[in-house]
Amino acid sequence: MISINIEKKLKAYQGQQVLKVNHQFAAGSVTKIYGPSGSGKTTFLKVIAGLTIPEKGRIVAAGTTWFDAGTKINIPTQQRNIGFVFQQYALFPNMTVRQHLEYATTDELWVKRLLVLGKLDTLETHKPEYLSGGQQQRLAILRALATKPKLLLMDEPFSALDPKMKTELIAGLKIVLKQLGTTTIIVSHNPQELDGWAADELVFE
Amino acid sequence: MDLSPIWLTLKLAGITTAMLIVIGVPFAWWLSRGKTFFKIIIEAIITMPLVLPPSVLGFYLLLAFSPQHGIGKWLHDSFDVQFVFSFQGLVLASVIYSMPFMVGPVKSALQQLPASLAEASYTLGKSPWQTFKSVLLPNIKPSLLTAIVLTFAHTLGEFGVVLMIGGNIPGVTRVASIAVYDSVEKMDYASANNYSLILFSITFVLVISVFVFNKYQAKSPLG
């Protein structure tokens, strides 16, 4: 279980807004987060990942304190064993599809399985600039899974996929995430796409 | 014609560039990570050689490393190292003088990479150093190459600093730019012309090759 209770100031054009979240995510659960632009969804994911530091609060994952503003505990991102799918993908322009995954893991069988899952097995020697938007997005998802994370944070992960590809990928992801026992948090502008999968939800205002 | 000034110049530029790759690139990386007042001061200091008259820089180095007093005396007495009127002195001066040409372009290129590239690497469990080596550095190749070539070319062309700290000792500190000046003083225009033409050709080819390389470099999706 991941228990989060944080406060983080958001930079906004008009005045200052404070993001306050107090929520428990059950182990292995899938949660969707939605709400208007600028409500702090991406910031929230980055706080959990340790890429942004909140002003107040605590984050405790499976009994380990990741962050505590009071006692100044802040476990680095590298040690949190998370997967992160960035909204803009953040792929590495110098690496091929396969190299993206091999950078993250040495498990060859796992790499092969992921490539098949994302239907990128025929494109493994391509660099991101030679991939379509949808292929780039799938690669971003596969890379986030490469380390077999205990917590997967995804920021608009299906926005560039056509409906058929989306359905197939989600079906594949369900199986993989269940096997890994990964807790999943998904930010989406289109929460209906996660109906029947994400059992839990969190609405930002 | 005595070619030793040309070889000396190439040797000086080669050693200086190699040292600046080792020192300047990690330094640029450090400067690119967050801005503190301390970093601004350090950056200003290493940028000074761009705007300072080379003779001023040379003069300060001459004072600092004079074997009669201060650091220079200590270096001379303890390690038998002399930076004034010696080749190692030229290397030291060139490293300081050409530092902004290596650090500047590399630093701005690193800052222009989206922050999410490094962040993505951190989420994969990679340390900042691994991230720098495997993700950041390979994605600023054109800027890195430009910095390396400009550093080399700039060192070929230095004059004032070299003259102040190195003087004009044949085979030791008489680099090509000094040889041009020396030849003209002796009314030996033929030699001056040869040295000048060689320097001009080398630098021209270097600058052209940077332009050509950067033009044909495949465009990255980062723009």
Interface residues (C-beta under 8 A of the other chain):
Chain A: K46 A49 L51 P76 T77 Q78 Q79 N81 I82 G83 F84 F86 Q88 A90 L91 F92 P93 N94 Y103 A104 P128 E129 Q136 R143 A144 A146 T147
Chain B: P114 S116 L117 E119 A120 S121 Y122 T123 L124 G125 K126 S127 S134 V135 P138 N139 A218 K219 S220 P221 L222
